[in-house]
């Protein structure tokens, strides 16, 4: 229970922080500080939102998950794995300089060479080379062109020598207590004046700000999400997002978790946001539910398990407490160990854990699950591998082909990770604001926030 004085301080903070909304500025909140805008090193979810507003990738993904032009108005794939891009002439940075091939080359090389570069983006470019020919950039990769193009949608191009510089539809400036994005001349022709983000980590504070009309959109607390105020409407988006547990102890603990996830979470904790996962890979990406292979009964394992997770997320902590109670019914002491997000990421990268839990937001294509399996995959925290993996990866073509089923069967025999919950986004949106829902959220698809508009 929150102390009354703490609650009063929170309300006062909200009152002081959120001024009445301007007619055209969208007011939003961030759950945690994203840090400086950085297209090379930034890798948190909040940082991705900032980059989607202030930057452009070579290609974009529509709300339906289809490739669409972005910085490049067209491209050609060649037999040797090279994709050549033709940059549009009207893409410019805030200083007026046109986006050129040298910016693409600089960004890709920085991501490949900088030790602190985003692990997610570096994984996309693993084994790639980059260059330019006739003023147009090219990227050569061992990945199939179809997969490379889909994944390049999450690699915004920075201005050469300026990791904070992007060519996106909104210009960024940091103000005291706020991250502000204002409309600029851009080929996507944004219709809103801009977006202002305030730091508001408490879900109750977000709900209060929404109900008072201080936020244009936001995620309400689970217990209040079904009844938006008259000024807002409810928008639900199925997401490619799961709560995932990795195991360094083999598949035994995961078999136990597979049983526990069926009845561990009371409905009042999940609300409309989540439901227990049914398989190993997201159904939203086209994968059929698949159980762990072998004996469905939990394997005998340690009577005590330690699970690491990111501290500071009250809703996640409540879910994990429910999971711990379910484990006790089977005589297992599931010890929950919260860690600051940076320390959790470090422990995951080092493989220094028994069990570790984190939210995963997948890209909108089946190749996203390969991050679990590939030797340098950003979600292969356990060193998982198999002699047949290289052969199966080489056979992957269009989604749904036989090789995909074979690959899922291979993973099911000895998985290193298991999803517990499938998530969807439940948000309240100002009735005057038109947005385009998507499994990638409101910000990440093209045109994203540039396509929003206010009703007159």
N, C-alpha and C positions, 0 to 999 in steps of 0.2 A: 504494500500500500504506500502511495506517495504521501510524504509528510505534508500537512496543510500549508506550512510556510513555503515548502518547495513548490507546491501547486500554485500558490499565489505569485511567487516569483516567476513561474513559467508564464502565467497569464499576462503579467506586467511586461515581460520580455516580448511576448507576441504583440501586445498593444504598441510597444515602442518600435518594434522592428517592421511591422507591416503597415504602411500607409494605405489609404484608400487607392484602389486600382485606377490607373489612368484609362482612358477610353480604348487605347490601342495596345498598351503594354501588357503582355501576358505575365502574370505573377506565379512563380513556382517556388518549390523548396528543394533543398538537397539534404539527404540524411547524414552525409559526412563531407568534410572538406576535401574537394578533389585535388587540391594542390595547384601549382602553377600550370597553365595550359602548356602542354608539351607533346608535340606530335611524335616524338621519338621515344621518350621514356614513359609517358603517361599510359596507365593500363587498368585503372579501376573503372567500375561501371559509371561513376559520376564523371570521370575523365572522358569516357567514350561519348557521353552526352555533350560535353563541352566541345569535343573535337568534331562531332557531327554538325554542330551549329557553325563553327568557325572554319571548318575545313571541307575539302572535296577529295574524294578518291578518284582513281582513273575511271572506275565504273561504279554504278549504283545498283541497288536492289529495290524493286518496287514493293508495295505493300503485300503483293502476292508472292514475293520471293523470286521474281524474274529479273534477269540482267537488263539494265537500262543504261544509256549513256550518262556520263557525269563529266569529268574533265576531258575524257576522250569521247569524241562524237562517233567514232567507229574504230574497229580493230580487226586484225587478221591473225589467225593461228596458223603456224607452219608445221611441217612434218617433224622438224627437229625439236619441237617443244617451245619454239619462240613465239611470243605474241607481240605483234607490232601495233602501237597505238598512234592514233592521229588526234593530236590535242586540238581542242576548239580554240578559236582565235579570240573569243570574248571572255575568257577566264583570266582574272587578274587578282593580284594581291592588293591589300589595302593601300599600299604605296603607289598603286597604279601600274606596277610592272606586270607584264603578261606572264602567265605560267608557261614555262619552257621545259624542254627535255632535260636540261641540267638540274632542274628542281626534282624531277622524278629520279634521276640517277643519284643525286645527293641523298635524298630521303631513303632510298632502298639501301644504299651503301652504309648509311649511318645505322639503320636498323640491323644490318648484318654484322657490323663491326663494333658498335658500342656495347661494352659489357652490361651497361644499365638499360639497354634498349628494351622496349616492351617484349616480354616473352611470347605473347600472343602473336604479335606482328612478325617477330623473328621466325616463329614456327611456320607461318604462311610462306615466308621467303626462303626457307631452308633449302640449300643446294642451288639457289637461283643465282644468275648473273644478270647484269643490267648494263645497258649502253644506249647510244643514240645513233641514228643514221638519217642524214638529210634533215636534221632538226626535229626528228620525231623519236620518242623513246621506244625501246623494246626490252622485254624481260624474257629470259630463257630459264625454264624450270623443269626439273624431273617430274613434276606433277602433271597430270592430264590437263590440257588447256581449259576444259570445262570447269574443273575443280579450281584451278588457279584463278580464273576470272571471278568466280563466285567469292573466293576468299579475299581477293584484292579489294572488294567493296569495303573492307574494314581497315584499309591502309590509306588514310588521308595523306596527301602530298604536301609537305612543308616547303616553305621558301628556302632555297639553298642558303646555308649559313645561319638560318633563323628557325630553330626548332619550335618556337612559339608562333610562327607565322603561317596562317592558312588563307585559302582563297574562298572560303565558304560564303553562304548567303548572309551571315551576320558578323559584324565586327565586334570583337570582345574587348572589354575593359573591366578591370577589377576595381570595385569601390569598397569602402569600409563596410564589411558585413554583407557584401552582395557581389554576385557575378552577373554582369550585365552584357547582353548581346543586342545590338541595334542593327536594323536593316541597312544593307548596303546595295549598291548597284551590282547585280548578279544575274547570271543567265537563268536561274530558277525563278527570278522575279518574286521575292517574298512579299506576302500581302499584309503581314502584321508588322507593327513598328519595331517590335523586339520582345525579348524575354528577360525578366529579372529573377534571379535565383537568390533565396535567402537560406542560410543554414538553419535547419529546424529538425534535429535528430529525433525528437520525441513524437511518436505517432499520435498521442493525445493532443499535442500542440498543433500538429497538422490538421487534425479533425476540427479543432476549435477555429483555426484560421480559415478553413473551408466554410464552416457554418456561418462565420461572421462576414464572409465575402472578401477576405483579404488575400485569398489564393484563387487563381483562375482554374487550376486543376491540381489534383493530388490524390494520393492513396489514403483513404480513411482507415481508422482502426477497424479490425475485423468485426468487432461486436456492433459497429455502427454503420457498416458499409452499405447495407441494403436500403437505407432511408436517407437519401441526399436531401439537403435543404431545397426549398423552392427555386433558388437561384441556380442550382446545378442539376445535371442529369447523370445517371449511372452509365458507365461504359465498361464493358467486360471484353478483354482481349485474351484468347488462348495464346499461351507463350511457349516457346521452345526452351523452357526453364525447368530445372529439377534441383531438388536437394539431394546431394550425392555423398556417399560415404566410401572412402578408399580404405583398403585393408592391406597392411604389410604382413599379415598373419595367414595369408592364403584365403581360400574360398570358404573355410569353415565358419568364421564369424559372419560372412555375408549370407550364408544359408540361414543362420539364425535371424539376421536382420530381414531377410526375405519373408520369414514367417511373421516376425513382429510387426512389419509395416502394415499388415492386413488389418490389424485391430488396435494399434498402439495409440492412435491419435483421435481424441474425442472430436466429434463434429463441430462443437462450439469453438475449438481452437483453430480449425481449418477455415470455417466460414465458406465464402465463395472463392477464396483464393487458391485452394489446393485440394487435391485428392490423393490417396495412396497410389504410388506407381504400381504398374502391373507387370512390367517386364524389365529388361536390362538397358534398352535404348529408347529414346523418346518416340512415342507413337505419333506425335505431331510431325515427325520427320519421315513418316511412312513405314516405320518398323513395326512388325507384329509383336505382340507380347511374347516373351520368351523367358522361361524360368531357367535357373541355374541347373545344369545337367547333373545327372546322378541321383543319389538317394535324396528324396525330398525331405527326410527327417534331418534336423540339424545335426551336424557332426559334433561329437564330443570335443570340447575346446576348453580354454582357460575359464576358470570360475570368475575371473576379474578381467575386465577389458577397459582400456583407457581410450577415450575419444576426444580429440582436439577439435575445437571449433572457434569461429571468430567471435570475440567478445563484443558486447555493446548492442546486440540486436535482441531486444526483449522478446519479440515474437518467436525467433528461432530458439531462444533459451527455453521458452515454455514448451515448444514442441519436443525438444530433446529431453526435458524433464519427464514428459509423458512417455517417451521411448525408454527412459531409464526405469520407470515404474513397470513397463511391460517386460523388460528384461528380468526384473526381480521375480516375476511370476515363474520364470524358468530357472531361478536360482543363480542368475548371472548378476554380478556387481558391475554395472556399467558406470564407470567413473568419468564424469564430464569435466574437461579441462579447457576453460576459455583462454584464448590468446589474442593479443592485439593483432590486427589484420596483417601487418608487416611481418610479425614473428610467425604467424600461421603460414604465410606464403613461404617464408624461409624454411620452416620445418618440412613443408610439403616438397619443396624443391630438393632438399637433402634426403628425403625419404626417412626422416627422423620421427616416426610415429608408429603406433599400433593401428589405430583407426583415426581417420580425419574426415571432417564433414565440412562441406561448403556448398553454396549455391552455384550452379552452373547455368549460364545462358548460352545456348547453342546457336550457331549460325543457321540460317534457314535452308540447309541442304544436308543430305545424308553423309557427305564427306566429313561433316563436323565431328562425328563419333570417332573418326580415325585419330583424333587427338588423344584418345585413351590408349591406342594400340601402338602407334609408330614409335620407334626408339627415341626420337627427339620430340615427341608430341608434348604439348604444354600441359596435358592432363595425365601423362604417363608418369605418375609419381612413384610407382612401385618397381619400375624397371621391367614391366611386363614384356614378354616376347614369345615368339613361337617359330619353329623352323618353316612352317607353311605360310607365314604372314606375307613375305615378299611376293610369293607366287599369287596369292589371292589379291593383294593390292594391285598387281599388274593386270589382273583380269577385270577390275572394276570399271564399268562403263556407265551406262545410264542407270539411274535409281531403279531398284526393283529387279535387277538382273540376277541370275542364279548365283554369281559370285558374292553378292551381298548376303544372301541366305547362308552360304557356306561360311562367310566371315563371322556372322552372328553366332552360328553353331560353334565355331572355334572358340570365340570369346566365352560362350556359355559353359564350356567345359571347365574353365579355370579363370573366372573373371577376377579382376583386381578392384572393381568398383561396382556399386549398386545404388540406383536411385531409390530414395524413400518416398518422395512426394513429387507430383507433377503440379506446376503452378500456372495460374492465369492471373492476368492483371485486372484488378478491380479499382477503377478510379472514378472520381467525381470531376465533371467538366462543366465549366460555366455554360449555361444554355445559349449564350450569345456567341460562343466560340465554336467554330466548325473545325474538327480535326479528323484525321483518317486513321482509324485503328488498324493495327497490324500485329502479327505474331512477334515481330521484332520491337514492338512498342511504338510510341508516338514519334520518337526522335530519329531512330536509326535508319528507317527506309528513305528512299528518295521519292518525293521531295522533302519528306519529314516536316519539320516546323515551318519550312518555307511555303508549304502548301496550305497552312492554316489561314483562316480568315474570320473576321468578326462579322456577325450578322448585323445589318443596319437596323 
